[in-house]
């Protein structure tokens, strides 16, 4: 297989994965609407490995069709993201610290490394919380880690609200407007 063919095949596999994820989620979004989005984003923000961005892109396309208002989608996503991370924070705060102290050695988390992590969150916690919102896996662990290392809740909450707002805006309005532009251009070009 030539280099171009291998690259093309790999790109098609990635598109199939995205398409399969959206195809899996779409029936739930159609049936349960914004309630499904609320549950998916909340659980993903809490730490569950769910396809949040795929769900939001699918929901944004459905909003283009008029299945629900994009502003309602945005507000639900923002609320679910903030509430999920806050729940994760509470779990990390009340349960994570003892677990880290007891089992941290398994992941090579020494007392010194834990102190360094706590100092990092003390200095740069809000930036970490906002930035982690845009990185898969970090988004799911964001609240749990912040709570576990003892980040002050008020600082966490402000950063969580800002990060959730930015993430919700990117993943609801982005596909909505981009999809609308592509759809309009396609219809104008095709006929």
C-alpha positions as a Markdown table, in Angstrom:
| # | Residue | x | y | z |
|---|---|---|---|---|
| 1 | Unk | 0.0 | 0.0 | 0.0 |
| 2 | Unk | 1.4 | 3.4 | -0.9 |
| 3 | Unk | 2.0 | 6.2 | 1.6 |
| 4 | Unk | -1.0 | 8.2 | 0.3 |
| 5 | Unk | -3.3 | 5.1 | 0.4 |
| 6 | Unk | -2.2 | 4.3 | 4.0 |
| 7 | Unk | -2.8 | 7.9 | 5.1 |
| 8 | Unk | -6.2 | 7.9 | 3.3 |
| 9 | Unk | -7.2 | 4.6 | 5.0 |
| 10 | Unk | -6.1 | 5.9 | 8.4 |
| 11 | Unk | -8.1 | 9.1 | 7.9 |
| 12 | Unk | -11.2 | 7.1 | 6.8 |
| 13 | Unk | -10.9 | 4.9 | 9.9 |
| 14 | Unk | -10.9 | 8.1 | 12.1 |
| 15 | Unk | -13.9 | 9.4 | 10.3 |
| 16 | Unk | -15.7 | 6.0 | 10.7 |
| 17 | Unk | -15.0 | 6.2 | 14.5 |
| 18 | Unk | -16.4 | 9.7 | 14.7 |
| 19 | Unk | -19.4 | 8.6 | 12.6 |
| 20 | Unk | -20.0 | 5.5 | 14.6 |
| 21 | Unk | -19.9 | 7.5 | 17.9 |
| 22 | Unk | -22.3 | 10.0 | 16.5 |
| 23 | Unk | -24.6 | 7.3 | 15.2 |
| 24 | Unk | -24.6 | 5.6 | 18.6 |
| 25 | Unk | -25.5 | 8.8 | 20.4 |
| 26 | Unk | -28.0 | 10.3 | 18.0 |
| 27 | Unk | -31.0 | 8.1 | 18.8 |
| 28 | Unk | -30.7 | 9.0 | 22.5 |
| 29 | Unk | -30.5 | 12.6 | 21.7 |
| 30 | Unk | -33.5 | 12.4 | 19.4 |
| 31 | Unk | -35.5 | 10.5 | 22.0 |
| 32 | Unk | -34.5 | 12.3 | 25.2 |
| 33 | Unk | -33.3 | 15.6 | 23.7 |
| 34 | Unk | -31.5 | 17.9 | 26.1 |
| 35 | Unk | -32.0 | 15.5 | 29.0 |
| 36 | Unk | -29.6 | 13.1 | 27.2 |
| 37 | Unk | -27.1 | 15.8 | 26.7 |
| 38 | Unk | -27.4 | 16.8 | 30.4 |
| 39 | Unk | -26.7 | 13.3 | 31.5 |
| 40 | Unk | -23.8 | 12.6 | 29.0 |
| 41 | Unk | -22.0 | 15.9 | 29.8 |
| 42 | Unk | -22.6 | 15.6 | 33.5 |
| 43 | Unk | -21.3 | 12.1 | 33.8 |
| 44 | Unk | -18.3 | 12.8 | 31.5 |
| 45 | Unk | -17.4 | 15.8 | 33.6 |
| 46 | Unk | -17.7 | 13.6 | 36.7 |
| 47 | Unk | -15.2 | 11.2 | 35.3 |
| 48 | Unk | -17.1 | 8.7 | 33.1 |
| 49 | Unk | -15.5 | 7.9 | 29.8 |
| 50 | Unk | -18.3 | 9.1 | 27.6 |
| 51 | Unk | -18.1 | 10.9 | 24.2 |
| 52 | Unk | -19.0 | 14.4 | 25.2 |
| 53 | Unk | -17.8 | 16.2 | 22.1 |
| 54 | Unk | -19.4 | 13.7 | 19.8 |
| 55 | Unk | -22.7 | 14.2 | 21.6 |
| 56 | Unk | -22.4 | 18.0 | 21.4 |
| 57 | Unk | -21.5 | 18.0 | 17.7 |
| 58 | Unk | -24.5 | 15.7 | 17.0 |
| 59 | Unk | -26.8 | 17.9 | 19.2 |
| 60 | Unk | -25.5 | 21.0 | 17.4 |
| 61 | Unk | -26.4 | 19.5 | 14.0 |
| 62 | Unk | -29.9 | 18.6 | 15.4 |
| 63 | Unk | -30.2 | 22.3 | 16.5 |
| 64 | Unk | -29.4 | 23.4 | 13.0 |
| 65 | Unk | -32.4 | 21.3 | 11.8 |
| 66 | Unk | -34.5 | 23.0 | 14.5 |
| 67 | Unk | -34.9 | 20.1 | 16.9 |
| 68 | Unk | -34.1 | 22.4 | 19.8 |
| 69 | Unk | -32.7 | 25.9 | 20.3 |
| 70 | Unk | -29.0 | 26.3 | 20.3 |
| 71 | Unk | -29.1 | 28.7 | 23.3 |
| 72 | Unk | -30.9 | 26.0 | 25.3 |
| 73 | Unk | -28.3 | 23.5 | 24.3 |
| 74 | Unk | -25.5 | 25.8 | 25.4 |
| 75 | Unk | -27.1 | 26.5 | 28.8 |
| 76 | Unk | -27.7 | 22.8 | 29.4 |
| 77 | Unk | -24.1 | 21.9 | 28.4 |
| 78 | Unk | -22.6 | 24.7 | 30.6 |
| 79 | Unk | -24.7 | 23.7 | 33.6 |
| 80 | Unk | -24.0 | 20.0 | 33.2 |
| 81 | Unk | -20.2 | 20.6 | 32.8 |
| 82 | Unk | -20.0 | 22.8 | 35.9 |
| 83 | Unk | -22.2 | 20.5 | 38.0 |
| 84 | Unk | -20.3 | 17.4 | 36.9 |
| 85 | Unk | -16.9 | 18.9 | 37.7 |
| 86 | Unk | -18.2 | 20.1 | 41.1 |
| 87 | Unk | -19.4 | 16.7 | 41.9 |
| 88 | Unk | -16.0 | 15.3 | 40.9 |
| 89 | Unk | -14.4 | 17.9 | 43.1 |
| 90 | Unk | -16.5 | 16.8 | 46.1 |
| 91 | Unk | -15.6 | 13.2 | 45.6 |
| 92 | Unk | -11.9 | 14.0 | 45.3 |
| 93 | Unk | -12.0 | 16.3 | 48.3 |
| 94 | Unk | -13.8 | 13.9 | 50.6 |
| 95 | Unk | -12.5 | 10.6 | 49.3 |
| 96 | Unk | -9.5 | 11.3 | 47.1 |
| 97 | Unk | -7.0 | 12.5 | 49.6 |
| 98 | Unk | -7.2 | 9.4 | 51.8 |
| 99 | Unk | -7.0 | 7.2 | 48.7 |
| 100 | Unk | -4.0 | 9.1 | 47.4 |
| 101 | Unk | -2.3 | 8.8 | 50.8 |
| 102 | Unk | -3.0 | 5.1 | 51.0 |
| 103 | Unk | -2.6 | 3.9 | 47.4 |
| 104 | Unk | -0.6 | 6.6 | 45.7 |
| 105 | Unk | 2.5 | 4.5 | 45.7 |
| 106 | Unk | 0.8 | 2.3 | 43.1 |
| 107 | Unk | 1.0 | 5.1 | 40.6 |
| 108 | Unk | 4.4 | 6.3 | 42.0 |
| 109 | Unk | 2.8 | 9.2 | 43.8 |
| 110 | Unk | 5.2 | 9.8 | 46.6 |
| 111 | Unk | 4.7 | 12.3 | 49.4 |
| 112 | Unk | 7.0 | 14.7 | 47.6 |
| 113 | Unk | 5.2 | 14.4 | 44.3 |
| 114 | Unk | 1.9 | 14.9 | 46.0 |
| 115 | Unk | 3.3 | 18.1 | 47.7 |
| 116 | Unk | 4.5 | 19.3 | 44.3 |
| 117 | Unk | 1.1 | 18.6 | 42.7 |
| 118 | Unk | -0.6 | 20.5 | 45.6 |
| 119 | Unk | 1.8 | 23.5 | 45.2 |
| 120 | Unk | 1.2 | 23.5 | 41.4 |
| 121 | Unk | -2.6 | 23.6 | 42.0 |
| 122 | Unk | -2.0 | 26.3 | 44.6 |
| 123 | Unk | -0.1 | 28.5 | 42.1 |
| 124 | Unk | -1.7 | 27.6 | 38.8 |
| 125 | Unk | -4.9 | 25.8 | 39.7 |
| 126 | Unk | -7.4 | 28.0 | 37.9 |
| 127 | Unk | -5.3 | 27.9 | 34.7 |
| 128 | Unk | -5.1 | 24.1 | 35.0 |
| 129 | Unk | -8.8 | 23.7 | 35.6 |
| 130 | Unk | -9.8 | 26.0 | 32.6 |
| 131 | Unk | -7.2 | 24.4 | 30.3 |
| 132 | Unk | -8.0 | 20.8 | 31.3 |
| 133 | Unk | -11.6 | 21.3 | 30.1 |
| 134 | Unk | -10.3 | 21.1 | 26.5 |
| 135 | Unk | -8.2 | 18.0 | 26.9 |
| 136 | Unk | -9.7 | 14.5 | 26.8 |
| 137 | Unk | -9.1 | 12.5 | 30.0 |
| 138 | Unk | -8.0 | 15.7 | 31.9 |
| 139 | Unk | -11.5 | 16.9 | 31.4 |
| 140 | Unk | -12.9 | 13.8 | 33.1 |
| 141 | Unk | -10.4 | 13.9 | 35.9 |
| 142 | Unk | -10.3 | 17.7 | 36.4 |
| 143 | Unk | -12.6 | 18.0 | 39.4 |
| 144 | Unk | -11.4 | 14.8 | 41.0 |
| 145 | Unk | -7.8 | 15.9 | 41.0 |
| 146 | Unk | -8.5 | 19.5 | 42.1 |
| 147 | Unk | -10.5 | 18.2 | 45.0 |
| 148 | Unk | -7.9 | 15.5 | 45.9 |
| 149 | Unk | -5.0 | 17.9 | 46.0 |
| 150 | Unk | -6.9 | 20.4 | 48.1 |
| 151 | Unk | -7.5 | 23.3 | 45.7 |
| 152 | Unk | -9.6 | 25.9 | 47.4 |
| 153 | Unk | -13.2 | 25.4 | 46.4 |
| 154 | Unk | -14.0 | 29.0 | 45.6 |
| 155 | Unk | -11.0 | 29.2 | 43.2 |
| 156 | Unk | -12.0 | 25.9 | 41.7 |
| 157 | Unk | -15.6 | 27.0 | 41.2 |
| 158 | Unk | -14.7 | 30.3 | 39.4 |
| 159 | Unk | -12.2 | 28.5 | 37.1 |
| 160 | Unk | -14.8 | 25.7 | 36.6 |
| 161 | Unk | -17.5 | 28.1 | 35.6 |
| 162 | Unk | -15.2 | 30.0 | 33.2 |
| 163 | Unk | -13.8 | 26.8 | 31.7 |
| 164 | Unk | -17.3 | 25.3 | 31.4 |
| 165 | Unk | -18.5 | 28.4 | 29.7 |
| 166 | Unk | -15.7 | 28.4 | 27.1 |
| 167 | Unk | -15.9 | 24.7 | 26.5 |
| 168 | Unk | -19.7 | 24.8 | 26.1 |
| 169 | Unk | -19.5 | 27.7 | 23.7 |
| 170 | Unk | -16.8 | 26.1 | 21.5 |
| 171 | Unk | -18.7 | 22.7 | 21.4 |
| 172 | Unk | -22.2 | 24.0 | 20.9 |
| 173 | Unk | -21.9 | 27.2 | 18.9 |
| 174 | Unk | -18.8 | 26.0 | 16.9 |
| 175 | Unk | -20.5 | 23.0 | 15.2 |
| 176 | Unk | -23.7 | 24.9 | 15.0 |
| 177 | Unk | -22.3 | 27.9 | 13.0 |
| 178 | Unk | -19.7 | 25.9 | 11.1 |
| 179 | Unk | -22.4 | 23.3 | 10.2 |
| 180 | Unk | -24.7 | 26.1 | 9.1 |
| 181 | Unk | -22.1 | 27.6 | 6.9 |
| 182 | Unk | -21.1 | 24.3 | 5.3 |
| 183 | Unk | -24.8 | 23.4 | 4.7 |
| 184 | Unk | -25.6 | 26.7 | 3.1 |
| 185 | Unk | -22.5 | 26.5 | 0.9 |
| 186 | Unk | -23.4 | 22.9 | -0.1 |
| 187 | Unk | -27.0 | 23.8 | -1.0 |
| 188 | Unk | -25.8 | 26.8 | -3.0 |
| 189 | Unk | -23.2 | 24.8 | -4.9 |
| 190 | Unk | -25.4 | 21.7 | -5.5 |
| 191 | Unk | -28.4 | 23.5 | -6.4 |
